[in-house]
């Protein structure tokens, strides 16, 4: 029998779905996306216009994300 932590880790996604704002399109077919917390990543694809939010998974733009207000809750 495997331990409970190993079983729990299997439930978590290996490639999380991120949401960020597209800040630039690059000439090589990639885009720069700013994640919450001001981290910028370069991902494949240019399917979402600059200034709009995008879903990013496995280093690639998956599509447009709704422009919702984000809230931070401290517990």
N, C-alpha and C positions, 0 to 999 in steps of 0.2 A: 504494500500500500504506500503510495507516495504521500509526502507531507502536505499539509493543508495550504501552505504558502505556494507551493508549486501548482497545486490545483487552482488557486486563486489567480495566479499569474496567467494561466491559460485562458481565463475569462476576459482579460484586458486586451484591447486591440494592439497589435504590433505596430501598425502604421496609423497613428491617430489622424483624424480629420481636423485640420487647422483652418482658422479663418483669419484673413489679413487684408490689408488695403494694398492694391496694386499701385506702386509708385512710379514705375517706368517699364517701358518695353525696350528690349535690347535687340541689336541687329542680328544676333545669332538665334533668334526665335525664343529666347527666354524672357522672363519678366522678373522685376524686383518686387517683392511683397513685404510690407512692414507688418509684423505681428504685434499683438498687444504686448506692451513692455518695451517697445521701440527696437526690437530685434528685426533686422532686415535679412531676408533670405532670397537667393536667386533660384527660380524654379522654371521648369519647361512649360512652354505654352504662352499664348497671347490672346486667349479667348475672352478675357475680361478687360474692359477699357480702364485706362489709367484713372485713378481716383475712386474707383468702385471696389467693393469688397468681393473677395473670391474664396472659394473652398480650395484648400491645398492638401494633397495626400500623396505620399511616396515621391515628393519632389516635383509634382506636376499639378497644374491648375486643373481642377475637376469641374469647375463651373462657377457661375455668379452666386454670391451669397446675399441674403437680404441685408439691408442697411438698418440694423437695429441698434438701439442704444445699449451700451455695455454698462454693467454695474459690478462693482467690487464690494464684496461683503466680508468683513473680518469677523472671524469666530473666536 
